[in-house]
């Protein structure tokens, strides 16, 4: 039986209603929590203004090329990662499911951070954290245990909003691509931009804002000679654009056959980077105000990245500034919206793959996916160990799982027909601008080598030094265990038979892979 579906069958697959709808969903996926709390700190500690040089190089020579790769595979083979890679070669299905289960792991803890942000929207109104925002966040709010402990004790302040987050995003996912994900992004993304622009404008007029911007943009040109700065730039672009684990591949599979894929990738990539720089401006304007208020230099501040920046440092700033509650509501509402748009993209990878393989409707797929993810999310990340567990899982599933999956994806598409040349020809046949032949070498050789270096460095460091001062058994269970779970689950689901009537063949016609 050929894998080619009949025209009638193909028309039943959900699609974006327009190129604009797809573009907004792609940008919404890329713009996430990492844009707001990761990029400013990474840029500041890696050369300030000089960091923008390797950052732009990484965007042009790694980020955009991998975006084009995912768009090419998804658009040509019209399926989520398991089906798309299977159509290239039957053995590729495992790689597709690895992408899916990496997304599955990420959504279980990503939803918890969105829930934290939702709670802090309301905490901002009364500045509930009081004089000590760190003690409030770690003890009063999360009830965090030590780095060598694990606790199943639930935290109601996290569990209740987490259930609401899951109810919201699963409801959206149940409406499918056009009526659910696309409509939600058309609402949430413009709202996010408006709220964040208001926040940035307010921050720019705070006393000390210029000192903060100077610290952020002042270039340390000598840093460009350090390999770690270039690796940091590639890592930031890689994680920020949501590439390498099937999100953009899945989104591209819902495009119409005649779509300008390459141009859309350029717009999405530069829109994401523009938002990151905007986030840096807003964050460091606020940090400049904080340093000015305390009579210290910006370089003396601590907690300039990650959850501590958002949930400890920013609450301090909110308490210091005039009209702080409004600033807090804007900031944490922006985190909620950025988190939801990214969560929806992760969910669609899992939901879409389930629909492809088991012939389920979006509603049934949401239930099949939603019940286990919600249970795992509540059991692990709505407890007193939630912050520690989240930190460990996030480090390993990104630095080992995502990077490893991206290496496998680039090598697989370079070696299996139609290979990169065929994928490039496909993109050029439907899109503008055209992709030059050098793309084949970037994706097939250069990018895998850079990613392999990142992976090896991360693995060696984790094995020799552990991670974050956590007890070894916690790192093994939740760190290496999360990667092992994704691999094992991928193998099990790959062995299951396909239920979809026109997606059960293990071969592809020569016409499809030419």
matplotlib code that plots the C-alpha trace (Angstrom):
import matplotlib.pyplot as plt

x = [0.0, 1.3, 1.7, 0.2, -3.3, -6.1, -7.1, -10.3, -8.3, -5.8, -8.4, -9.6, -6.4, -6.5, -4.7, -4.0, -6.6, -4.0, -0.2, -0.7, -2.2, 0.7, 3.2, 1.6, 1.6, 5.3, 6.3, 4.2, 5.9, 9.4, 8.6, 8.5, 9.8, 13.4, 13.2, 12.3, 14.3, 17.2, 18.4, 19.2, 21.3, 23.1, 23.9, 25.1, 27.5, 28.9, 30.1, 27.1, 26.7, 29.5, 27.4, 25.0, 27.8, 27.9, 24.2, 23.4, 25.9, 24.2, 20.8, 21.8, 24.0, 22.2, 18.8, 17.3, 18.9, 17.3, 14.0, 14.1, 14.9, 12.0, 9.7, 10.9, 10.3, 6.9, 5.6, 6.8, 5.7, 2.5, 2.8, 4.0, 7.6, 6.8, 4.8, 7.1, 10.3, 8.6, 7.6, 11.3, 12.3, 10.5, 13.3, 12.9, 9.7, 11.6, 13.4, 10.0, 8.6, 11.7, 10.8, 7.3, 8.3, 10.9, 8.0, 5.9, 8.5, 8.9, 5.2, 4.9, 7.2, 6.7, 3.0, 4.2, 6.1, 3.1, 1.1, 3.7, 3.4, -0.4, -0.2, 2.2, -0.2, -2.4, 0.4, 1.6, -1.6, -0.9, 2.9, 2.3, 6.0, 6.6, 10.2, 11.9, 10.9, 13.3, 12.0, 8.5, 9.2, 11.3, 9.6, 6.2, 5.1, 7.0, 8.0, 11.2, 13.2, 17.0, 19.0, 19.5, 15.8, 12.7, 9.2, 5.8, 4.1, 1.7, 1.8, -1.8, -0.6, 1.0, -1.4, -4.6, -3.4, -1.6, -4.9, -6.4, -3.5, -3.9, -7.7, -7.2, -4.5, -6.1, -9.4, -7.7, -5.9, -9.2, -10.4, -7.6, -5.2, -7.4, -10.1, -7.9, -4.2, -4.4, -7.3, -5.6, -2.3, -4.2, -5.5, -2.5, 0.4, -0.8, -1.8, 1.6, 3.3, 1.1, 1.6, 5.3, 5.8, 3.9, 6.2, 9.3, 8.2, 7.5, 10.9, 12.7, 11.5, 12.7, 15.6, 18.8, 17.4, 20.2, 22.8, 21.1, 21.0, 24.7, 25.5, 23.5, 24.8, 28.4, 30.5, 33.3, 35.0, 37.7, 34.9, 34.6, 37.9, 36.3, 34.7, 32.2, 30.7, 30.0, 28.6, 26.3, 25.1, 24.4, 22.6, 20.5, 19.4, 18.8, 16.6, 14.9, 13.6, 12.1, 14.0, 15.4, 12.6, 9.7, 7.6, 8.2, 8.1, 4.6, 3.4, 4.6, 2.8, -0.5, 0.4, -1.3, 0.8, 1.4, 2.9, 5.9, 7.8, 11.3, 10.1, 7.9, 10.9, 12.9, 10.1, 9.6, 13.3, 13.9, 10.7, 11.8, 15.2, 13.7, 11.5, 14.6, 16.4, 13.2, 13.2, 16.8, 16.0, 13.0, 14.8, 18.0, 16.2, 14.4, 17.7, 19.3, 16.6, 17.1, 20.9, 20.3, 17.9, 20.4, 23.3, 25.3, 26.5, 24.4, 27.4, 26.9, 23.3, 22.6, 19.9, 20.0, 18.6, 16.1, 13.3, 15.2, 15.2, 11.5, 10.2, 12.8, 14.6, 11.6, 9.3, 12.0, 12.0, 8.2, 8.2, 10.7, 9.1, 6.1, 3.0, 4.8, 1.6, 0.7, 4.2, 4.0, 0.7, 2.1, 5.3, 3.7, 0.8, 3.5, 5.1, 1.7, 0.9, 4.5, 4.2, 0.8, 1.7, 4.8, 2.9, 0.3, 3.1, 4.6, 1.1, 0.4, 3.4, 2.2, -1.5, -0.8, 1.4, -1.3, -3.9, -1.6, -0.9, -4.1, -6.7, -8.0, -10.0, -8.4, -10.8, -9.8, -6.1, -6.3, -7.8, -5.2, -2.4, -3.9, -4.6, -1.1, 0.6, -1.6, -1.0, 2.8, 2.8, 1.0, 2.9, 6.3, 6.1, 3.3, 5.2, 7.8, 10.5, 9.0, 11.5, 14.5, 13.0, 12.1, 15.6, 17.2, 14.7, 15.0, 18.8, 19.0, 16.0, 17.3, 21.1, 21.1, 17.7, 16.9, 20.5, 20.9, 17.6, 18.7, 21.9, 20.0, 17.5, 20.2, 22.2, 19.1, 17.9, 21.4, 21.7, 18.1, 16.4, 15.4, 18.4, 19.0, 19.3, 15.8, 14.4, 16.0, 14.6, 11.2, 11.4, 12.6, 9.8, 7.1, 9.0, 11.0, 13.7, 15.5, 17.9, 21.5, 23.3, 25.6, 22.6, 23.2, 26.7, 25.6, 22.8, 24.5, 28.0, 28.6, 25.6, 25.8, 29.5, 28.6, 25.7, 27.9, 30.5, 27.7, 26.3, 29.7, 30.7, 27.3, 27.5, 31.1, 30.3, 27.2, 29.1, 32.2, 30.7, 27.0, 24.5, 23.7, 24.8, 21.9, 22.2, 23.4, 20.3, 18.1, 20.2, 20.1, 16.4, 15.1, 17.9, 19.2, 15.8, 13.9, 16.1, 15.8, 12.0, 11.9, 14.0, 12.1, 8.7, 9.7, 10.7, 7.5, 5.2, 7.2, 6.4, 2.7, 0.7, -0.7, -4.4, -4.8, -6.2, -3.9, -0.8, 0.0, 2.5, 6.2, 7.3, 7.2, 6.8, 9.7, 7.7, 7.2, 10.9, 12.4]
y = [0.0, 3.5, 6.0, 8.6, 9.5, 10.0, 13.6, 13.2, 11.9, 14.6, 17.3, 16.1, 17.1, 20.3, 23.3, 26.9, 29.3, 31.6, 32.3, 35.0, 32.5, 30.2, 33.0, 34.2, 30.7, 30.2, 33.5, 32.7, 29.4, 31.0, 33.8, 32.1, 32.5, 32.1, 35.3, 37.3, 35.8, 34.0, 36.2, 39.4, 37.6, 35.5, 38.6, 40.6, 37.9, 37.1, 40.5, 42.8, 44.6, 42.5, 39.4, 40.6, 39.7, 35.9, 36.0, 37.3, 34.9, 32.1, 33.3, 33.5, 30.4, 28.0, 29.2, 30.1, 27.1, 24.7, 26.5, 25.9, 22.2, 21.6, 23.6, 21.6, 18.2, 19.1, 20.8, 18.1, 15.1, 16.5, 15.1, 15.4, 14.1, 10.3, 10.3, 12.7, 10.8, 7.5, 8.6, 9.3, 5.8, 3.4, 3.4, 7.1, 6.8, 6.4, 9.7, 11.3, 9.9, 11.1, 14.6, 14.0, 12.7, 15.5, 17.9, 15.7, 16.1, 19.8, 20.6, 18.8, 21.4, 24.4, 24.5, 24.9, 28.1, 29.5, 28.7, 30.5, 33.5, 33.5, 33.5, 36.4, 38.5, 38.6, 38.8, 41.9, 43.8, 43.8, 43.2, 40.0, 39.1, 41.9, 43.0, 39.7, 38.5, 35.6, 34.1, 34.5, 32.8, 29.9, 29.3, 30.9, 30.2, 27.1, 25.7, 24.5, 21.7, 21.2, 20.2, 16.7, 16.1, 15.0, 15.6, 14.5, 17.1, 19.1, 22.9, 24.2, 27.7, 25.9, 23.0, 25.1, 27.5, 24.6, 22.7, 25.9, 26.2, 22.7, 23.1, 26.2, 24.8, 21.4, 23.1, 25.2, 22.1, 20.2, 22.6, 21.6, 23.8, 26.3, 26.8, 26.3, 27.0, 29.6, 31.6, 31.6, 32.9, 35.7, 36.8, 36.1, 37.2, 40.8, 41.1, 40.0, 42.5, 45.4, 44.5, 44.1, 47.3, 49.1, 47.5, 48.5, 52.1, 52.4, 50.9, 53.3, 56.3, 55.0, 56.7, 54.7, 53.1, 54.5, 53.0, 49.6, 50.0, 51.0, 47.8, 45.7, 47.2, 48.2, 45.9, 43.8, 43.1, 40.8, 38.4, 37.5, 35.6, 33.2, 30.0, 29.8, 33.1, 31.8, 28.5, 30.6, 32.5, 29.3, 27.7, 30.8, 30.9, 27.2, 27.0, 30.4, 29.5, 26.2, 24.2, 20.7, 18.8, 19.0, 22.0, 23.9, 20.7, 20.0, 23.6, 23.5, 20.2, 22.1, 24.7, 24.6, 23.1, 26.5, 28.5, 30.8, 28.8, 30.3, 33.9, 33.0, 31.4, 34.7, 36.8, 34.4, 34.2, 38.0, 38.7, 36.3, 38.0, 41.4, 40.5, 39.2, 42.4, 44.3, 42.1, 42.9, 46.6, 46.3, 44.0, 46.0, 49.4, 48.0, 46.5, 49.9, 51.5, 48.8, 49.5, 53.2, 52.9, 50.9, 53.1, 50.3, 49.4, 47.1, 44.6, 44.2, 42.9, 39.2, 37.0, 38.3, 35.3, 32.4, 32.1, 34.1, 37.1, 36.9, 35.8, 37.4, 40.3, 41.7, 41.7, 43.7, 46.2, 46.3, 47.2, 50.0, 51.8, 54.2, 52.4, 49.1, 46.9, 48.0, 47.2, 43.8, 42.9, 43.9, 41.8, 38.6, 38.8, 38.9, 35.8, 34.0, 34.9, 34.0, 30.7, 29.8, 30.4, 28.3, 25.6, 25.4, 24.6, 21.9, 20.4, 20.4, 18.2, 15.6, 15.9, 15.9, 12.8, 11.0, 12.0, 10.9, 7.4, 6.5, 8.2, 10.2, 13.5, 16.6, 16.2, 12.6, 13.3, 16.1, 13.7, 10.9, 13.5, 15.7, 13.1, 11.7, 15.1, 16.8, 14.0, 14.0, 17.8, 17.9, 15.0, 16.4, 20.1, 21.1, 19.8, 21.2, 19.6, 21.2, 23.9, 21.5, 18.9, 21.4, 22.8, 19.3, 18.1, 21.3, 21.2, 17.6, 17.4, 20.6, 20.2, 16.4, 15.5, 18.4, 18.8, 15.1, 15.0, 18.0, 16.3, 13.1, 15.1, 17.0, 13.8, 11.8, 14.3, 14.6, 10.8, 9.7, 10.4, 13.0, 14.3, 18.0, 18.7, 17.4, 19.2, 22.4, 22.0, 21.4, 24.7, 26.6, 25.3, 26.9, 29.7, 32.9, 33.8, 30.7, 28.7, 28.6, 25.2, 26.2, 25.4, 21.6, 21.9, 24.1, 21.7, 18.5, 19.2, 22.5, 22.6, 19.0, 19.5, 22.6, 20.8, 17.7, 19.8, 21.3, 17.9, 16.3, 19.3, 19.1, 15.3, 15.4, 18.2, 16.5, 13.2, 14.6, 17.5, 16.5, 19.3, 22.4, 20.8, 18.4, 15.0, 12.4, 10.2, 13.2, 14.0, 10.4, 9.9, 13.2, 14.3, 11.2, 9.6, 12.2, 11.5, 7.8, 8.0, 9.9, 7.2, 4.2, 5.7, 6.4, 2.8, 1.5, 3.7, 3.0, -0.7, -0.1, -0.5, 2.4, 2.8, 5.6, 4.0, 5.8, 6.1, 2.4, 1.8, 1.6, 2.6, 5.8, 6.2, 7.3, 10.3, 11.5, 11.3, 12.5]
z = [0.0, -0.8, 1.9, -0.3, 1.0, -1.3, -2.0, 0.1, 3.0, 2.9, 2.9, 6.3, 7.9, 9.9, 8.3, 9.2, 7.8, 6.5, 6.3, 8.9, 11.3, 10.9, 11.3, 14.5, 15.9, 15.0, 16.6, 19.6, 20.0, 19.8, 22.2, 25.6, 29.1, 28.0, 26.0, 29.1, 31.8, 30.0, 27.2, 29.1, 31.7, 29.0, 27.0, 30.0, 31.3, 27.8, 26.6, 26.8, 23.4, 21.9, 22.5, 19.7, 17.2, 17.9, 18.6, 15.1, 13.5, 15.4, 14.2, 10.5, 10.3, 12.8, 13.8, 10.5, 8.7, 11.2, 11.0, 7.2, 7.8, 10.1, 7.8, 4.8, 6.4, 7.9, 4.7, 2.3, 4.3, 5.8, 9.2, 12.8, 13.5, 13.7, 10.5, 8.6, 9.5, 8.8, 5.3, 4.7, 6.0, 8.2, 10.8, 11.3, 13.3, 16.5, 16.0, 15.5, 18.8, 20.6, 19.5, 20.8, 24.2, 24.7, 24.3, 26.6, 29.4, 28.8, 29.1, 32.4, 34.1, 31.8, 32.9, 36.5, 35.7, 33.9, 37.1, 39.3, 37.0, 37.2, 41.0, 41.0, 38.8, 41.9, 44.4, 42.6, 43.4, 47.1, 46.9, 48.9, 49.1, 51.6, 52.5, 51.6, 48.1, 48.2, 51.4, 50.1, 46.8, 48.2, 51.5, 51.8, 48.2, 47.1, 50.5, 48.9, 50.5, 50.6, 47.5, 49.0, 49.8, 48.0, 49.2, 47.9, 50.1, 47.8, 47.7, 47.2, 46.1, 43.0, 42.5, 42.2, 39.5, 37.8, 37.4, 35.9, 33.5, 32.3, 31.9, 29.8, 27.4, 27.0, 26.2, 23.5, 22.1, 21.9, 19.2, 16.9, 14.9, 13.1, 15.7, 18.8, 18.5, 15.7, 17.3, 20.7, 19.2, 17.3, 20.7, 23.1, 20.9, 20.1, 23.8, 24.9, 22.7, 23.9, 27.6, 27.2, 25.3, 28.0, 30.6, 28.6, 28.2, 31.9, 32.7, 30.4, 32.4, 35.8, 37.5, 36.7, 33.5, 31.4, 33.8, 33.3, 29.5, 29.5, 31.5, 29.0, 25.8, 26.6, 24.5, 25.9, 22.7, 24.2, 25.1, 21.4, 21.7, 24.2, 22.8, 25.6, 24.5, 21.0, 22.4, 24.7, 21.6, 19.7, 22.7, 23.2, 19.5, 19.5, 22.6, 21.9, 18.4, 19.6, 16.9, 16.9, 18.5, 16.1, 17.0, 13.8, 11.8, 13.2, 12.6, 9.0, 8.4, 8.7, 6.0, 2.6, -0.2, -1.8, 1.1, 1.3, 3.8, 3.7, 4.0, 7.0, 8.7, 8.3, 9.7, 12.7, 13.4, 13.4, 15.3, 18.0, 18.3, 18.2, 21.2, 23.0, 22.6, 23.7, 26.8, 27.5, 27.3, 29.6, 32.1, 32.4, 32.6, 35.6, 37.0, 36.5, 38.6, 41.3, 41.4, 41.5, 44.4, 46.4, 45.5, 43.9, 40.4, 38.2, 38.2, 41.9, 41.5, 41.8, 40.4, 36.8, 35.0, 35.4, 38.0, 40.5, 38.2, 37.6, 41.0, 43.4, 41.8, 39.9, 43.0, 44.8, 41.9, 42.0, 45.7, 45.1, 42.2, 42.0, 40.7, 41.3, 41.4, 37.9, 36.7, 38.4, 36.8, 33.4, 33.9, 35.2, 32.8, 30.0, 31.5, 31.5, 27.9, 26.7, 28.5, 27.2, 23.5, 23.9, 25.8, 23.0, 20.5, 22.6, 23.2, 19.5, 18.8, 21.3, 20.4, 16.6, 16.8, 18.8, 16.2, 13.3, 14.7, 16.5, 14.3, 17.2, 17.1, 18.8, 21.7, 22.4, 21.8, 24.4, 26.9, 26.2, 26.5, 29.2, 31.9, 32.3, 31.8, 34.4, 36.9, 36.4, 36.5, 39.8, 41.4, 40.6, 40.2, 42.6, 45.6, 48.0, 45.7, 42.6, 42.1, 42.5, 40.3, 37.6, 37.6, 37.2, 34.5, 32.5, 32.4, 31.3, 28.9, 27.1, 27.2, 26.6, 25.1, 22.8, 21.6, 21.0, 19.2, 17.0, 16.1, 15.1, 13.1, 11.1, 10.4, 9.5, 7.0, 5.5, 5.0, 4.1, 0.8, -0.4, 1.7, 2.2, -1.5, -2.1, 0.8, -0.3, -3.8, -2.3, -0.3, -3.3, -5.5, -3.2, -1.5, -1.8, -1.1, -2.5, -0.2, -1.5, -1.8, 1.1, 3.4, 2.8, 4.3, 7.2, 8.2, 7.3, 8.7, 10.6, 12.8, 13.9, 14.8, 16.9, 18.6, 19.2, 21.0, 23.2, 24.0, 24.8, 27.0, 28.9, 29.4, 30.6, 33.0, 34.4, 34.9, 36.5, 38.5, 39.0, 38.6, 40.7, 44.0, 44.0, 45.5, 43.1, 43.3, 42.4, 39.4, 38.3, 38.8, 37.4, 35.2, 33.4, 34.1, 32.1, 29.1, 29.6, 29.8, 26.5, 24.8, 26.4, 25.7, 22.1, 21.6, 23.0, 20.9, 17.8, 18.1, 18.4, 15.1, 13.3, 13.5, 11.0, 7.8, 5.3, 7.6, 8.2, 5.3, 6.0, 2.6, 0.5, -3.2, -5.2, -6.2, -2.6, -1.6, -4.9]

ax = plt.figure().add_subplot(projection="3d")
ax.plot(x, y, z, "-o")
ax.set_aspect("equal")
plt.show()
